[in-house]
């Protein structure tokens, strides 16, 4: 079975890949039949003979998943999409989950503040209902003092009126 895969070349820590057609049992670096393109991962550049690759695929050659991903990224041709499985990165999911959790926490906090404000408004409405209306007569301390003064004045007047006859009686003696 023929495979279209990457063969690593280049120096240490400076990789350079060739896109090659080879038998699946042979090592990729040795014994390949045809070079169909190249890929430089450091510069993120790629050059491939897409028509030749499609022709070999039509002749039952299978591209590896990595080669299919690179060709799809380079050409955006859905022809290569069926040779690899799209996976979501876990890092992206973690970031999304964290953002979602933060948004939910903010929403919950906002809901709690709204509920507290609503409860405070209801409590204020209840206290206003229990307050006496203007038509109700409520005795305040000032009113009580005035009434007490009137009572005191009346008592004093009685005392004075009772004392006057006594004084006149004393003068008459």
C-alpha angles and dihedrals in degrees: 000000000000121000131195105213146142123276114199119228134159135072130306111297090002104087124188122179133206120205102227140178111228144150110273093234095055125079114263094234096055133044101015118160102213140008109226100176146316139252129203109198094188095057093029091231128140137181121186139163095239095181092054091047091051090048092053091046089054086054090059100267112144122218117217118245092253093051091047090051092049092048092047091049091049100043104021086220113153088213089083095043094081091062096065139043116238110229128186117233115246091221090061090049092050092051091048091048091050092050090047091050091050091049091049091049091051091047091049091049090050091049090051091050091049091049091049091050091048092050090049090051091050091048090050090050091051093051091050090053092053094048113102116257123240091255093060115091110231122180112230124192090256091055091049091052091051091050090047090052091052090050090048092049091051091049091050090049090053091049092049092048090051093048096052096067090047091054091050090049091052091052091050094057 
